[in-house]
């Protein structure tokens, strides 16, 4: 058995470029549930009705700079289930958050990381919270489909560009 004595170190919480002082750094400092709200206003009567809810979902993200190169990103998901008669079966709101250290990115890359990459990391945690809380409320487990945060990010950029263009034309 040979022994490797090249004294190289691979960091446990970042990329190998950290040792050389070159490149980007991305670290997850923490992931946590910031807020959960669950309502089932028509329980127990709703259990006697046939369960085929129409589920709608709203997604929002926001980010805040906490310190130099440290950011909090919050993924907010609101899920509403209604039956055929438009009675609310349940409503759940989850704010899944994370604190991230991000260095070495230009403004455009940083904006993309905070608006797409970080929410993509948070989504599986929020999905698990939703599934668990809904099941504990006595309803069948809700398994949310994956979300393409890159696509949502690009759509948001287009909306902002169109709004800016419209504002410029209105001021002209």
Backbone as a printed PyTorch tensor [residue, N CA C, xyz], in Angstrom:
tensor([[[  0.8420,  -1.1680,   0.0000],
         [  0.0000,   0.0000,   0.0000],
         [  0.8930,   1.2380,   0.0000]],

        [[  0.6280,   2.1570,  -0.9180],
         [  1.4450,   3.3630,  -0.9930],
         [  0.7790,   4.4900,  -0.2150]],

        [[  1.5830,   5.3990,   0.2420],
         [  1.0940,   6.5200,   1.0230],
         [  1.2730,   7.7890,   0.2130]],

        [[  0.2630,   8.6160,   0.2060],
         [  0.3090,   9.8580,  -0.5400],
         [  0.8220,  10.9520,   0.3960]],

        [[  1.9780,  11.5290,   0.0710],
         [  2.5920,  12.5570,   0.9120],
         [  2.7090,  13.8960,   0.2020]],

        [[  1.7470,  14.2180,  -0.6750],
         [  1.8780,  15.4700,  -1.4150],
         [  1.3520,  16.6740,  -0.6180]],

        [[  0.8690,  16.4640,   0.5950],
         [  0.3910,  17.5220,   1.5000],
         [ -0.7770,  18.3390,   0.9380]],

        [[ -1.4910,  17.8080,  -0.0650],
         [ -2.6430,  18.5440,  -0.5750],
         [ -3.8200,  18.3330,   0.3690]],

        [[ -4.6490,  19.3600,   0.4570],
         [ -5.8050,  19.3160,   1.3310],
         [ -7.0390,  19.5960,   0.4950]],

        [[ -8.0400,  18.7550,   0.6590],
         [ -9.3230,  19.0150,   0.0380],
         [-10.2460,  19.5120,   1.1220]],

        [[-10.7140,  20.7420,   0.9990],
         [-11.5640,  21.2960,   2.0450],
         [-12.8580,  20.4900,   2.2000]],

        [[-13.3710,  20.4490,   3.4090],
         [-14.6040,  19.7070,   3.6630],
         [-15.8390,  20.5230,   3.3410]],

        [[-15.7030,  21.8260,   3.2040],
         [-16.8960,  22.6470,   2.9690],
         [-16.6930,  23.6460,   1.8340]],

        [[-16.0950,  23.2220,   0.7670],
         [-15.9370,  24.1330,  -0.3610],
         [-15.1800,  23.4630,  -1.4820]],

        [[-14.7600,  24.2530,  -2.4230],
         [-14.0570,  23.7090,  -3.5690],
         [-12.5570,  23.6810,  -3.3130]],

        [[-11.8620,  22.8650,  -4.0930],
         [-10.4230,  22.7350,  -3.9380],
         [ -9.7060,  24.0410,  -4.2400]],

        [[-10.3500,  24.9270,  -4.9990],
         [ -9.7200,  26.2070,  -5.3370],
         [ -9.5570,  27.1030,  -4.1210]],

        [[-10.2400,  26.8050,  -3.0190],
         [-10.1000,  27.6330,  -1.8250],
         [ -8.6690,  27.6240,  -1.3000]],

        [[ -8.0080,  26.5050,  -1.4010],
         [ -6.6470,  26.4090,  -0.8990],
         [ -5.6930,  27.2910,  -1.6690]],

        [[ -5.9940,  27.5570,  -2.9130],
         [ -5.1090,  28.3360,  -3.7650],
         [ -5.4980,  29.8120,  -3.7690]],

        [[ -6.6050,  30.1450,  -3.1070],
         [ -7.0430,  31.5310,  -3.0650],
         [ -7.6350,  32.0010,  -4.3710]],

        [[ -8.0330,  31.0850,  -5.2450],
         [ -8.5540,  31.4330,  -6.5510],
         [ -9.9430,  30.8140,  -6.7110]],

        [[-10.8230,  31.5220,  -7.3920],
         [-12.1060,  30.9350,  -7.7420],
         [-13.2250,  31.3200,  -6.8100]],

        [[-14.3240,  30.6210,  -7.0060],
         [-15.5430,  30.9000,  -6.2780],
         [-15.6390,  30.0210,  -5.0430]],

        [[-16.3320,  30.5450,  -4.0430],
         [-16.5890,  29.7770,  -2.8290],
         [-18.0910,  29.7800,  -2.5750]],

        [[-18.6150,  28.6250,  -2.2800],
         [-20.0330,  28.4930,  -1.9530],
         [-20.1460,  27.5080,  -0.8060]],

        [[-20.6960,  27.9500,   0.3050],
         [-20.8770,  27.0920,   1.4650],
         [-22.2840,  27.2620,   2.0130]],

        [[-22.8720,  26.1580,   2.4150],
         [-24.1520,  26.1930,   3.1120],
         [-23.8300,  26.2780,   4.5950]],

        [[-24.2140,  27.3800,   5.2270],
         [-23.9790,  27.5210,   6.6590],
         [-25.0820,  26.8550,   7.4620]],

        [[-26.3290,  27.0170,   7.0250],
         [-27.4440,  26.3570,   7.7070],
         [-28.6700,  26.3450,   6.8130]],

        [[-29.5170,  25.3610,   7.0510],
         [-30.8100,  25.2600,   6.3860],
         [-31.8300,  25.0310,   7.4890]],

        [[-32.9270,  25.8030,   7.4510],
         [-33.8810,  25.7360,   8.5470],
         [-35.2720,  26.1410,   8.0810]],

        [[-36.2750,  25.6990,   8.8360],
         [-37.6490,  26.1260,   8.6140],
         [-37.8370,  27.4350,   9.3670]],

        [[-38.1710,  28.4700,   8.6300],
         [-38.3520,  29.7830,   9.2420],
         [-39.7830,  29.9740,   9.7410]],

        [[-40.7480,  29.4220,   9.0030],
         [-42.1430,  29.5730,   9.3840],
         [-42.9640,  28.4730,   8.7310]],

        [[-43.9500,  27.9390,   9.4740],
         [-44.9010,  26.9680,   8.9480],
         [-46.2780,  27.3470,   9.4660]],

        [[-47.2400,  27.3520,   8.5650],
         [-48.6250,  27.6000,   8.9440],
         [-49.4870,  26.5650,   8.2350]],

        [[-50.3610,  25.9150,   8.9890],
         [-51.2440,  24.8920,   8.4280],
         [-52.6570,  25.1360,   8.9230]],

        [[-53.6110,  25.1140,   8.0050],
         [-55.0190,  25.2690,   8.3600],
         [-55.8300,  24.2310,   7.6090]],

        [[-56.7680,  23.6320,   8.3100],
         [-57.7500,  22.7330,   7.7030],
         [-59.1070,  23.1430,   8.2680]],

        [[-59.6850,  24.2220,   7.7360],
         [-60.8550,  24.8300,   8.3670],
         [-62.1270,  23.9870,   8.3370]],

        [[-62.2110,  23.0120,   7.4570],
         [-63.4350,  22.2260,   7.3380],
         [-63.3040,  20.8060,   7.8710]],

        [[-62.3040,  20.5720,   8.6840],
         [-62.1300,  19.2680,   9.3190],
         [-63.0150,  19.2440,  10.5570]],

        [[-63.6920,  18.2130,  10.8940],
         [-63.6560,  16.8520,  10.3600],
         [-64.6740,  16.5980,   9.2560]],

        [[-65.5510,  17.5770,   8.9650],
         [-66.6290,  17.3540,   7.9970],
         [-66.0880,  17.0280,   6.6030]],

        [[-64.9640,  17.5840,   6.2520],
         [-64.3940,  17.3640,   4.9210],
         [-63.9920,  15.9100,   4.7060]],

        [[-63.7340,  15.1870,   5.7970],
         [-63.3420,  13.7810,   5.6780],
         [-64.4880,  12.9020,   5.1770]],

        [[-65.7130,  13.3550,   5.3440],
         [-66.8650,  12.5690,   4.8830],
         [-67.1310,  12.7730,   3.4000]],

        [[-66.4930,  13.7550,   2.8000],
         [-66.6870,  14.0340,   1.3770],
         [-65.6400,  13.2980,   0.5610]],

        [[-65.9280,  13.1360,  -0.7110],
         [-64.9580,  12.4870,  -1.5980],
         [-63.7470,  13.3970,  -1.7390]],

        [[-62.5620,  12.8130,  -1.5920],
         [-61.3170,  13.6010,  -1.5840],
         [-60.6800,  13.6040,  -2.9680]],

        [[-60.9030,  14.6640,  -3.7050],
         [-60.2340,  14.8880,  -4.9850],
         [-59.9570,  16.3850,  -5.0950]],

        [[-59.0440,  16.8610,  -4.2770],
         [-58.8360,  18.3100,  -4.2250],
         [-58.1150,  18.8530,  -5.4560]],

        [[-58.3680,  20.1020,  -5.7120],
         [-57.6090,  20.8560,  -6.7050],
         [-56.5450,  21.6180,  -5.9280]],

        [[-55.2950,  21.3660,  -6.2380],
         [-54.2030,  21.9630,  -5.4730],
         [-53.5440,  23.0490,  -6.3000]],

        [[-53.3900,  24.2110,  -5.6900],
         [-52.6550,  25.2960,  -6.3360],
         [-51.4420,  25.6310,  -5.4810]],

        [[-50.3850,  26.0680,  -6.1410],
         [-49.1450,  26.3550,  -5.4390],
         [-48.6050,  27.7050,  -5.8700]],

        [[-48.1430,  28.4620,  -4.8960],
         [-47.4460,  29.7260,  -5.1510],
         [-46.0340,  29.5900,  -4.6060]],

        [[-45.0680,  30.0610,  -5.3850],
         [-43.6600,  30.0630,  -4.9780],
         [-43.1520,  31.4880,  -4.9700]],

        [[-42.3960,  31.8310,  -3.9550],
         [-41.7270,  33.1240,  -3.9010],
         [-40.3610,  32.9240,  -3.2590]],

        [[-39.4240,  33.7210,  -3.6800],
         [-38.1090,  33.6990,  -3.0490],
         [-37.7020,  35.1230,  -2.7130]],

        [[-36.9130,  35.2190,  -1.6720],
         [-36.3140,  36.5100,  -1.3540],
         [-34.9590,  36.2260,  -0.7310]],

        [[-34.0890,  37.2040,  -0.8600],
         [-32.7590,  37.0520,  -0.2810],
         [-32.3770,  38.3430,   0.4210]],

        [[-31.5180,  38.1800,   1.3960],
         [-31.0660,  39.3170,   2.1830],
         [-29.5880,  39.1190,   2.5040]],

        [[-28.8340,  40.1900,   2.3470],
         [-27.4170,  40.1500,   2.7090],
         [-27.3080,  40.3170,   4.2200]],

        [[-26.6840,  39.3440,   4.8780],
         [-26.5340,  39.3870,   6.3340],
         [-25.2060,  39.9920,   6.7550]],

        [[-24.1790,  39.7400,   5.9720],
         [-22.8230,  40.2390,   6.2340],
         [-22.0740,  40.1470,   4.9110]],

        [[-20.8060,  40.5460,   4.9190],
         [-20.0180,  40.4070,   3.6980],
         [-20.0100,  38.9450,   3.2670]],

        [[-20.4730,  38.6930,   2.0400],
         [-20.4740,  37.3660,   1.4290],
         [-21.3520,  36.3480,   2.1490]],

        [[-22.2800,  36.7950,   2.9910],
         [-23.1960,  35.8930,   3.6980],
         [-24.6240,  36.3530,   3.4040]],

        [[-25.4500,  35.4110,   2.9450],
         [-26.7970,  35.7390,   2.5000],
         [-27.8060,  34.7520,   3.0710]],

        [[-28.9870,  35.2760,   3.4140],
         [-30.1170,  34.4170,   3.7570],
         [-31.0190,  34.3680,   2.5390]],

        [[-31.4340,  33.1720,   2.1640],
         [-32.3890,  32.9840,   1.0790],
         [-33.6020,  32.2840,   1.6750]],

        [[-34.7940,  32.8000,   1.3760],
         [-36.0330,  32.2210,   1.8780],
         [-36.8910,  31.8030,   0.6870]],

        [[-37.2600,  30.5370,   0.6870],
         [-38.1860,  29.9960,  -0.3070],
         [-39.5380,  29.8580,   0.3780]],

        [[-40.5280,  30.6130,  -0.0940],
         [-41.8740,  30.5780,   0.4840],
         [-42.7930,  29.8250,  -0.4700]],

        [[-43.4600,  28.8170,   0.0650],
         [-44.4020,  28.0180,  -0.7210],
         [-45.7480,  28.0540,  -0.0190]],

        [[-46.7770,  28.3870,  -0.7800],
         [-48.1500,  28.3330,  -0.2810],
         [-48.9030,  27.3220,  -1.1290]],

        [[-49.4630,  26.3420,  -0.4630],
         [-50.2060,  25.2800,  -1.1290],
         [-51.6450,  25.3390,  -0.6260]],

        [[-52.5970,  25.4380,  -1.5570],
         [-54.0080,  25.4870,  -1.2040],
         [-54.7170,  24.3400,  -1.8900]],

        [[-55.4600,  23.5620,  -1.1100],
         [-56.2530,  22.4540,  -1.6590],
         [-57.7230,  22.7720,  -1.4370]],

        [[-58.4930,  22.7130,  -2.5270],
         [-59.9380,  22.9520,  -2.4470],
         [-60.6580,  21.7760,  -3.0850]],

        [[-61.8650,  21.4810,  -2.5700],
         [-62.6480,  20.4070,  -3.1590],
         [-63.5070,  20.9530,  -4.2930]],

        [[-64.3840,  20.1040,  -4.8180],
         [-65.2200,  20.4940,  -5.9600],
         [-66.1140,  21.6950,  -5.6630]],

        [[-66.5420,  21.8090,  -4.4370],
         [-67.4260,  22.9140,  -4.0600],
         [-66.6460,  24.1670,  -3.6640]],

        [[-65.3560,  24.1700,  -3.9290],
         [-64.4820,  25.3070,  -3.6070],
         [-64.2960,  25.5200,  -2.1110]],

        [[-64.6050,  24.5040,  -1.3250],
         [-64.3060,  24.5730,   0.1090],
         [-62.8310,  24.2830,   0.2950]],

        [[-62.2000,  25.0290,   1.1830],
         [-60.7870,  24.7930,   1.4590],
         [-60.6340,  23.4980,   2.2310]],

        [[-59.8440,  22.5910,   1.6650],
         [-59.5200,  21.3330,   2.3310],
         [-58.3890,  21.5950,   3.3160]],

        [[-57.3140,  22.1790,   2.8060],
         [-56.2210,  22.6160,   3.6780],
         [-55.4340,  23.7060,   2.9850]],

        [[-54.7220,  24.4500,   3.7980],
         [-53.8440,  25.5150,   3.3300],
         [-52.5610,  25.4030,   4.1460]],

        [[-51.4420,  25.3320,   3.4570],
         [-50.1670,  25.2550,   4.1580],
         [-49.2080,  26.2700,   3.5560]],

        [[-48.5350,  26.9760,   4.4390],
         [-47.5110,  27.9420,   4.0350],
         [-46.2150,  27.5500,   4.7280]],

        [[-45.1630,  27.4380,   3.9490],
         [-43.8510,  27.0690,   4.4860],
         [-42.8320,  28.0860,   4.0040]],

        [[-42.0150,  28.5590,   4.9280],
         [-40.8570,  29.3760,   4.5750],
         [-39.6180,  28.5720,   4.9500]],

        [[-38.9820,  28.0140,   3.9370],
         [-37.7550,  27.2480,   4.1180],
         [-36.5990,  28.1890,   3.8090]],

        [[-35.6480,  28.2580,   4.7080],
         [-34.5810,  29.2430,   4.5490],
         [-33.2120,  28.5890,   4.6760]],

        [[-32.2300,  29.3230,   4.2020],
         [-30.8470,  28.8850,   4.3310],
         [-29.9330,  30.0870,   4.4060]],

        [[-28.8060,  29.8820,   5.0710],
         [-27.7620,  30.9030,   5.1170],
         [-26.5970,  30.3570,   4.3120]],

        [[-26.1310,  31.1580,   3.3590],
         [-25.1080,  30.7300,   2.4170],
         [-23.9480,  31.7170,   2.4020]],

        [[-22.7270,  31.1830,   2.3580],
         [-21.5320,  32.0040,   2.1230],
         [-21.2160,  31.8880,   0.6420]],

        [[-21.1460,  33.0240,  -0.0120],
         [-20.8880,  33.0360,  -1.4490],
         [-19.8420,  34.0930,  -1.7390]],

        [[-18.7340,  33.6770,  -2.3530],
         [-17.6550,  34.6090,  -2.7020],
         [-17.1860,  34.3580,  -4.1280]],

        [[-16.6370,  35.3930,  -4.7170],
         [-15.9810,  35.2590,  -6.0110],
         [-16.8970,  35.3330,  -7.2140]],

        [[-18.1610,  35.6990,  -7.0230],
         [-19.0820,  35.7990,  -8.1470],
         [-19.3110,  37.2600,  -8.4930]],

        [[-19.4560,  37.5380,  -9.7830],
         [-19.8240,  38.9020, -10.1590],
         [-21.3070,  39.1060,  -9.8280]],

        [[-21.8010,  40.3150,  -9.9820],
         [-23.1770,  40.6280,  -9.5670],
         [-24.2140,  39.7640, -10.2850]],

        [[-24.0320,  39.5390, -11.5760],
         [-24.9890,  38.7360, -12.3420],
         [-24.9890,  37.2860, -11.8480]],

        [[-23.8140,  36.7170, -11.6240],
         [-23.7190,  35.3480, -11.1300],
         [-24.2960,  35.2330,  -9.7140]],

        [[-24.0210,  36.2240,  -8.8750],
         [-24.5400,  36.2200,  -7.5140],
         [-26.0660,  36.2850,  -7.5250]],

        [[-26.6200,  37.1480,  -8.3590],
         [-28.0750,  37.2730,  -8.4640],
         [-28.6800,  35.9460,  -8.9040]],

        [[-28.0410,  35.2660,  -9.8570],
         [-28.5290,  33.9620, -10.3220],
         [-28.4290,  32.9220,  -9.2080]],

        [[-27.3390,  32.9090,  -8.4670],
         [-27.1710,  31.9480,  -7.3720],
         [-28.2560,  32.1460,  -6.3170]],

        [[-28.5270,  33.4030,  -5.9570],
         [-29.5250,  33.6910,  -4.9280],
         [-30.9530,  33.4710,  -5.4270]],

        [[-31.1760,  33.6720,  -6.7180],
         [-32.5200,  33.5540,  -7.2740],
         [-32.8790,  32.1990,  -7.8230]],

        [[-31.8770,  31.3380,  -8.0500],
         [-32.1630,  30.0420,  -8.6530],
         [-31.4670,  28.8890,  -7.9350]],

        [[-30.1600,  28.9860,  -7.8010],
         [-29.3970,  27.8710,  -7.2470],
         [-29.7690,  27.6000,  -5.7840]],

        [[-29.7980,  28.6220,  -4.9650],
         [-30.1270,  28.4420,  -3.5370],
         [-31.5670,  27.9530,  -3.3390]],

        [[-32.5720,  28.5470,  -4.0080],
         [-33.9310,  28.0030,  -3.8600],
         [-34.0310,  26.5400,  -4.3110]],

        [[-33.2590,  26.1870,  -5.3280],
         [-33.2440,  24.7950,  -5.7900],
         [-32.7250,  23.8660,  -4.6950]],

        [[-31.7520,  24.3250,  -3.9250],
         [-31.2430,  23.5320,  -2.7950],
         [-32.2630,  23.4440,  -1.6640]],

        [[-33.0470,  24.4930,  -1.4590],
         [-34.0110,  24.5370,  -0.3660],
         [-35.2930,  23.7550,  -0.6640]],

        [[-35.6420,  23.6180,  -1.9350],
         [-36.9310,  23.0250,  -2.3050],
         [-37.1650,  21.6200,  -1.7320]],

        [[-36.2090,  20.6970,  -1.7980],
         [-36.4870,  19.3630,  -1.2340],
         [-36.8210,  19.3970,   0.2600]],

        [[-36.2140,  20.3100,   0.9930],
         [-36.5220,  20.4360,   2.4200],
         [-37.9580,  20.9280,   2.6120]],

        [[-38.3600,  21.9380,   1.8400],
         [-39.7210,  22.4640,   1.9340],
         [-40.7350,  21.4120,   1.5010]],

        [[-40.4060,  20.6620,   0.4690],
         [-41.3000,  19.6060,  -0.0150],
         [-41.5350,  18.5650,   1.0760]],

        [[-40.4880,  18.2210,   1.8180],
         [-40.6190,  17.2340,   2.8940],
         [-41.4740,  17.7870,   4.0250]],

        [[-41.3070,  19.0580,   4.3780],
         [-42.1200,  19.6700,   5.4320],
         [-43.5910,  19.6430,   5.0300]],

        [[-43.8850,  20.0230,   3.8010],
         [-45.2680,  20.0410,   3.3200],
         [-45.8630,  18.6430,   3.3670]],

        [[-45.1540,  17.6800,   2.8610],
         [-45.6300,  16.3020,   2.8410],
         [-45.9240,  15.8020,   4.2480]],

        [[-45.0320,  16.0710,   5.1640],
         [-45.1860,  15.6110,   6.5400],
         [-46.3560,  16.2860,   7.2490]],

        [[-46.4610,  17.5910,   7.1260],
         [-47.5190,  18.3280,   7.8210],
         [-48.8950,  17.9420,   7.2740]],

        [[-49.0200,  17.8280,   5.9640],
         [-50.3080,  17.4560,   5.3740],
         [-50.7100,  16.0540,   5.8330]],

        [[-49.7810,  15.1190,   5.8600],
         [-50.0770,  13.7610,   6.3180],
         [-50.4770,  13.7600,   7.7960]],

        [[-49.8210,  14.5790,   8.5990],
         [-50.1820,  14.6760,  10.0230],
         [-51.5420,  15.3270,  10.2160]],

        [[-51.9980,  16.0590,   9.2100],
         [-53.3300,  16.6540,   9.2550],
         [-54.4190,  15.6700,   8.8870]],

        [[-54.0300,  14.4310,   8.5690],
         [-55.0100,  13.3960,   8.2650],
         [-55.3140,  13.2220,   6.7930]],

        [[-54.5930,  13.9120,   5.9350],
         [-54.8230,  13.8150,   4.4990],
         [-53.7310,  12.9750,   3.8480]],

        [[-53.9970,  12.4630,   2.6470],
         [-52.9410,  11.7330,   1.9390],
         [-51.7290,  12.6360,   1.6980]],

        [[-50.5840,  12.0250,   1.7150],
         [-49.3250,  12.7350,   1.5190],
         [-49.3340,  13.4990,   0.1900]],

        [[-48.8340,  14.7130,   0.2070],
         [-48.6950,  15.5200,  -1.0080],
         [-47.2360,  15.4710,  -1.4240]],

        [[-46.9910,  14.9970,  -2.6280],
         [-45.6280,  14.9290,  -3.1590],
         [-45.5160,  15.9340,  -4.2980]],

        [[-44.8580,  17.0300,  -4.0410],
         [-44.7070,  18.0710,  -5.0480],
         [-43.7110,  17.6420,  -6.1160]],

        [[-44.0420,  17.9580,  -7.3470],
         [-43.1400,  17.6850,  -8.4660],
         [-41.9430,  18.6340,  -8.3910]],

        [[-40.8180,  18.2210,  -8.9540],
         [-39.6620,  19.1290,  -8.9790],
         [-40.0050,  20.4340,  -9.6980]],

        [[-39.2990,  21.4730,  -9.3270],
         [-39.5040,  22.8010,  -9.9040],
         [-38.2180,  23.2080, -10.6180]],

        [[-38.3580,  23.7680, -11.8090],
         [-37.2120,  24.2530, -12.5660],
         [-36.9770,  25.7220, -12.1940]],

        [[-36.1480,  25.9400, -11.1770],
         [-35.9080,  27.2970, -10.6940],
         [-35.1260,  28.1310, -11.7050]],

        [[-34.3000,  27.4950, -12.5360],
         [-33.5980,  28.2420, -13.5810],
         [-34.6040,  28.8600, -14.5480]],

        [[-35.6110,  28.0890, -14.9390],
         [-36.6330,  28.5850, -15.8490],
         [-37.4370,  29.7140, -15.1990]],

        [[-37.8110,  29.5370, -13.9410],
         [-38.5430,  30.5850, -13.2300],
         [-37.7060,  31.8580, -13.1060]],

        [[-36.4210,  31.6950, -12.8780],
         [-35.5150,  32.8380, -12.7650],
         [-35.4540,  33.6030, -14.0920]],

        [[-35.3250,  32.8790, -15.1970],
         [-35.2700,  33.5140, -16.5190],
         [-36.5830,  34.2280, -16.8110]],

        [[-37.7160,  33.6060, -16.4710],
         [-39.0170,  34.2470, -16.6710],
         [-39.1180,  35.5500, -15.8720]],

        [[-38.6210,  35.5190, -14.6450],
         [-38.6570,  36.7200, -13.8000],
         [-37.7950,  37.8350, -14.3940]],

        [[-36.6180,  37.4680, -14.9170],
         [-35.7540,  38.4680, -15.5590],
         [-36.4470,  39.0880, -16.7700]],

        [[-37.1480,  38.2640, -17.5520],
         [-37.8670,  38.7740, -18.7200],
         [-38.9730,  39.7380, -18.3030]],

        [[-39.7110,  39.3820, -17.2450],
         [-40.7710,  40.2650, -16.7530],
         [-40.1990,  41.6010, -16.3000]],

        [[-39.0740,  41.5450, -15.5980],
         [-38.4380,  42.7790, -15.1310],
         [-37.9610,  43.6230, -16.3000]],

        [[-37.3990,  42.9850, -17.3270],
         [-36.9190,  43.7040, -18.5040],
         [-38.0880,  44.3520, -19.2480]],

        [[-39.2050,  43.6100, -19.3700],
         [-40.3810,  44.1560, -20.0480],
         [-40.9660,  45.3240, -19.2490]],

        [[-40.9920,  45.1940, -17.9360],
         [-41.5170,  46.2780, -17.0990],
         [-40.6340,  47.5140, -17.2100]],

        [[-39.3180,  47.3100, -17.2350],
         [-38.3920,  48.4350, -17.3670],
         [-38.5430,  49.0910, -18.7390]],

        [[-38.7150,  48.2720, -19.7610],
         [-38.9140,  48.7970, -21.1230],
         [-40.2150,  49.5970, -21.2040]],

        [[-41.2730,  49.0630, -20.6020],
         [-42.5580,  49.7670, -20.5850],
         [-42.4850,  51.0780, -19.8260]],

        [[-41.7600,  51.1020, -18.7330],
         [-41.6020,  52.3210, -17.9430],
         [-40.8180,  53.3620, -18.7220]],

        [[-39.7970,  52.9170, -19.4620],
         [-38.9840,  53.8270, -20.2720],
         [-39.8220,  54.4200, -21.3970]],

        [[-40.6570,  53.5770, -22.0490],
         [-41.4990,  54.0680, -23.1350],
         [-42.5510,  55.0330, -22.6200]],

        [[-43.0790,  54.8020, -21.4360],
         [-44.1010,  55.6930, -20.8660],
         [-43.5120,  57.0340, -20.4730]],

        [[-42.2340,  57.0520, -20.1110],
         [-41.5800,  58.2960, -19.7210],
         [-41.0780,  59.0970, -20.9110]],

        [[-41.0590,  58.4750, -22.0880],
         [-40.5340,  59.1520, -23.2760],
         [-41.5460,  60.0520, -23.9150]]])
